Amino acid sequence: MQLGFDIISDLNLSFTNKLDWEGKPTSLFCIIAGNLTDDLRVLDHTLTHLSKLYQGVFFIDGPLEIGLLSNHTVRTAQIAAVTEKYKNVVYLHNNVVIVDGVAIVAINGWYGNYMPEDEIDQIRLAYHMHEDVAYLHKTIEKLQLHVDVKKILIVSSSVPDVELFYNEIPFLSDDDGLTTALSEDTERKVDKWVFGASDKMVDATLDGINYVNNGCFNKNPYWPKRVEIVL
């Protein structure tokens, strides 16, 4: 059995640049790896559109949706309020979805996709990054013994590992990235990692895990990229 997902990210939409996705879906499900828009009204319009084209739409925020890190709690609550009215749209912040044996786990990650404004903002950035990685650690660990979960698909709106920047790291950091959480994958359930925030087209396998992205970054035309998990 194969389960397919269309992946998209980094569209940076506005009222003058709306999404027209008619005729483009290749799968029943869509994964959005962040950075759709900074406007909640445009986010609502976009999710309305996509929810009519897919059986399920799974979304994680990027820094574009959050804006200032000092507003993180308020903003995630606002995004949750937008998505709650759709029966087939899931905001993946602190929320795991299981589809036909595949668990979808998502974080923003805050790794290389946000430039702090000052020292206080740098502290906020470190806090949220480590909070997301801790959540990923704990969630992967819990899913190891979950009998209904055969494979795990991880989504982040930031590049998950320093190696995937391909020597073009946009910041100085002593962190290795988000993939430290994979130490909890003792049953080798993690199959793919979908990510955003990179304009490089990546489809690479590291230590048996397939890392894939499909950022728009004003590409025209722009199409979904289909990833498949074999069960």
C-alpha positions in Angstrom: 0.0 0.0 0.0 1.2 3.5 -0.9 0.0 6.7 0.8 0.7 9.9 -1.2 0.9 13.6 -0.1 1.3 16.8 -2.0 3.8 19.1 -0.3 3.9 22.9 -0.7 5.5 25.8 1.3 6.8 29.3 1.2 4.1 30.8 -1.1 4.2 34.2 0.7 0.6 35.0 -0.4 -1.3 38.3 -0.1 -4.6 39.7 -1.3 -3.0 40.7 -4.6 -1.3 37.3 -4.9 -3.8 34.6 -4.1 -3.5 30.9 -4.6 -5.2 29.2 -7.5 -4.7 25.4 -7.1 -7.4 24.1 -9.4 -6.2 21.1 -11.4 -3.0 20.8 -9.6 -3.6 18.2 -6.8 -2.0 14.8 -7.4 -2.9 13.2 -4.0 -5.8 13.1 -1.6 -3.7 14.9 1.1 -1.8 18.1 1.2 1.0 19.1 3.6 1.9 22.8 4.0 5.3 23.2 5.5 4.8 26.9 6.6 5.1 30.4 5.2 1.9 30.7 3.3 1.1 34.3 4.4 1.4 36.8 7.2 -2.3 37.7 6.9 -4.9 35.6 8.8 -7.6 36.6 6.3 -5.5 35.3 3.4 -4.7 32.2 5.4 -8.4 31.6 5.8 -9.1 32.1 2.1 -6.2 29.8 1.1 -7.3 27.0 3.5 -10.9 27.4 2.2 -9.6 26.9 -1.3 -7.4 23.9 -0.5 -9.9 22.2 1.7 -12.2 21.9 -1.3 -9.5 20.2 -3.4 -8.1 17.7 -0.9 -9.5 15.1 1.5 -7.1 16.4 4.1 -4.9 19.5 4.5 -2.2 19.4 7.2 -0.6 22.7 8.0 2.3 23.9 10.2 3.2 27.6 10.7 6.4 29.2 9.6 7.9 32.5 10.9 5.8 34.3 8.3 2.6 33.3 10.0 3.9 34.0 13.5 5.6 37.3 12.9 7.3 38.6 16.1 8.3 35.8 18.5 7.1 38.0 21.4 3.6 37.4 19.9 4.0 33.6 19.5 1.3 32.4 22.0 -1.3 34.8 20.7 -0.6 34.1 17.1 -0.7 30.3 17.4 -4.1 30.7 19.1 -5.3 32.9 16.3 -4.1 30.4 13.7 -5.8 27.6 15.5 -9.1 29.6 15.5 -8.9 30.0 11.8 -8.3 26.3 11.1 -10.8 24.9 13.6 -13.8 25.6 11.4 -12.6 23.2 8.7 -13.4 19.5 9.2 -10.5 18.4 6.9 -7.9 20.9 7.8 -5.5 20.2 10.7 -3.2 22.7 12.3 -0.3 20.5 13.3 1.1 22.7 16.1 1.1 20.3 19.2 -1.2 18.0 17.2 -0.4 14.6 15.7 -2.5 13.1 12.9 -2.5 9.4 12.0 -3.6 8.5 8.5 -3.8 4.9 7.5 -0.9 3.9 9.8 1.2 7.1 9.0 1.7 9.5 11.9 2.3 13.1 10.8 4.3 15.1 13.3 5.1 18.8 12.8 7.1 21.6 14.3 8.1 25.1 13.1 11.6 24.4 14.3 13.0 27.9 14.2 16.3 26.7 12.7 17.8 29.2 10.2 14.4 30.6 9.2 14.2 33.6 11.6 16.7 36.4 12.3 16.4 37.8 15.8 16.0 41.6 16.2 18.1 41.9 19.4 19.5 39.8 22.3 16.2 39.4 24.0 14.7 38.1 20.7 17.7 35.7 20.4 16.8 34.3 23.8 13.2 33.8 22.6 14.5 32.1 19.5 16.6 29.7 21.4 13.7 28.9 23.7 11.2 28.2 21.0 13.7 26.1 19.0 14.5 24.0 22.0 10.8 23.7 22.9 10.0 22.4 19.4 12.9 19.9 19.5 11.8 18.7 22.9 8.3 18.2 21.7 9.7 16.3 18.7 11.8 14.1 21.0 8.9 13.3 23.2 6.4 12.6 20.4 8.7 10.3 18.4 9.4 8.4 21.6 5.7 7.9 22.4 4.9 6.8 18.8 7.5 4.0 18.9 5.1 1.7 20.8 1.9 2.9 19.2 0.5 -0.2 17.5 -1.5 1.8 14.9 1.6 3.7 13.7 3.7 2.0 11.1 5.6 5.0 9.7 6.2 8.6 10.8 6.3 11.6 8.5 7.9 14.7 10.1 7.2 18.2 8.9 9.1 21.3 9.8 8.9 24.8 8.3 12.7 25.1 8.8 15.6 23.1 7.4 16.1 20.2 9.8 19.8 19.6 9.6 23.0 21.6 9.1 24.0 19.2 6.2 20.9 20.2 4.3 22.0 23.8 4.0 24.8 22.5 1.7 27.4 24.8 3.1 25.2 27.9 2.8 24.1 28.3 6.4 22.4 31.7 6.8 23.5 32.2 10.4 26.2 31.1 12.9 25.1 28.4 15.3 26.5 25.6 17.4 23.4 23.6 17.0 23.3 20.5 14.8 19.7 21.1 14.0 16.4 19.5 14.6 17.5 15.9 13.7 18.8 15.3 17.2 15.3 14.2 18.0 15.7 11.2 15.8 17.7 9.5 18.6 14.2 8.5 19.9 13.4 6.6 16.7 14.5 3.2 18.1 12.0 1.3 15.9 13.1 3.1 12.7 9.6 4.3 12.0 10.6 7.8 10.7 10.4 7.5 6.9 10.3 11.0 5.5 11.0 14.6 6.6 9.2 17.3 4.7 10.6 20.8 5.2 10.3 24.4 4.1 12.4 27.7 4.3 14.8 26.6 1.6 14.8 27.6 -2.1 17.1 24.7 -2.9 15.1 21.7 -4.3 16.1 18.9 -2.0 15.3 15.2 -2.3 18.1 13.5 -0.3 18.4 10.4 1.9 20.4 10.7 5.1 20.7 7.7 7.5 17.8 6.0 5.8 15.4 9.0 6.0 14.2 10.8 2.9 14.4 14.6 3.3 12.2 16.5 0.7 11.2 20.1 0.2 9.2 22.1 -2.4 9.4 25.8 -1.5 7.7 28.2 -3.9 9.8 31.3 -3.5 7.9 33.0 -6.4 8.4 30.1 -8.8 5.9 30.5 -11.7 4.5 28.1 -12.6 4.6 26.3 -9.2 3.4 22.7 -8.8 3.0 20.4 -5.8 5.6 17.7 -5.2 4.2 14.3 -4.4 5.9 12.1 -1.8 4.8 8.6 -1.1 5.1 6.3 1.9 5.0 2.6 1.3 3.3 0.6 4.1 
